[in-house]
Amino acid sequence: MMMRPLLLLAGLLLAFAPSAPAQQTLTGTIRFGGLVRDYRLYVPKAYDGTRPVPLLLNLHGFGSNAAEQEQYGDFRAIADTANFLVVHPNGTVAPTGQRFWNTFLPYAAGGPDDVGFLSALIDSISAKYRVNPQRLYSTGMSNGGFMSYELACRLNGRIAAIASVTGSMLASHLAACTPTQPVPVLEIHGTADGTVPYEGNGTFVPIPELVAAWVRRNGCSPTPVITQVPNTNTTDGSTAERQVFGGGRNGSVVEHYRIIGGGHTWPGAPINIGVTNRDINASQVIWQFLRRYQLSGLVTATSGARANSAELLVAPNPVRNQMSVRSTLGPLAPGQLRITDAAGRAVTATFRRGPDGSLLLSTAGWAAGSYWLRAEVKGRTLHRQLVKTAE
């Protein structure tokens, strides 16, 4: 299902898609859930390690893989100038031999914990590269779009915004989705999609219903601003319409590109697999959408991660039992601080005032791993990653 044609056309992808310089595409593995999971990481030409940069998860469809998604839904040229990291993870292999993301079973039915894996992968990459924890994004094709919605629901404290191409959600997963903060969402979907039907199929939620659900979750206006995308390619068998539901909480919006006559394809892809719209380039549209957001809201000129790193001081980090926390913006009180674990869940934190005026944070009893410290100081939201070592 989903992306089987890509497997059959892998040779064409390699032939037609631009390849990244070898020194910029890295392969890696992490062990999670008793399995060795692999990924491809694209480090753009602009990255020099001097400041934190956004990280984009780019997730393949059912039956596809990381290498194919890197080329089919290609962000590499965009990343080279916009300076963000792109990671292409591999899903696990189903008994049928096809790679997939575990988004179709009820939560209680078991199977690979892909939410946990992707959270651990973010931690692993963040330990090696300067990643801005405020600007973690997810996108994907088909099953990868489904997985991006899973992250918006279940990794709500980490993922700033998502974009789905030809994806949807199961009705049961949509009903169980309870994000604690708004998540900007972009859905790109063809009305003639025969794999994930635009009007649903009794299992997959109809796209208008999916969009409306996220509009309600984000507190957006239920009445969209609709514009017709110029039909610059009259031979691609499709046209495009853009719907924008604005006014959401914390600056969030929901956008939907309705590809009229479009199939189960990535607009602007390097090859045609069915009806592929050429009036937009999905990768460009997605980055233009995602780049506007961070966890604390809209990205502004004064909300960069460089300032966050310099203005929230923690030591020691990594920490075993206790660390000090202070801000160069002024004194901190415990009520200004919030700790979450790698899955975005709140962690009970115990503070006491140190002799130098800093707050001393006890990490005794915490499990080893990655945590996130958020501080609200003089109207600013500051973030730091904490690494807890074994006691």
Secondary structure, DSSP 4 states (H G I P E B T S, - for coil): --SHHHHHTHHHHHHHSPPPPGGGEEEEEEEETTEEEEEEEE--TT--SSS-EEEEEEE--TT--HHHHHHHT--HHHHHHHT-EEEEE--EEPTTS-EE-S-SS-GGG----HHHHHHHHHHHHHHHS-EEEEEEEEEEETHHHHHHHHHHHHSTTTEEEEEEES---BHHHHHH---SS---EEEEEETT-SSS-TT--SSBPPHHHHHHHHHHHHT--SS-EEEEPP---TTSS-EEEEEEE---GGG--EEEEEEET--SS-TT-SS-SSS---SS-HHHHHHHHHTTEETTEE--TT--HHHHHHHEEEESSSBSSEEEEEETTS---GGGEEEEETTS-B---EEEE-TTSPEEEE-TTPPSEEEEEEEEETTEEEEEEEEEPP-
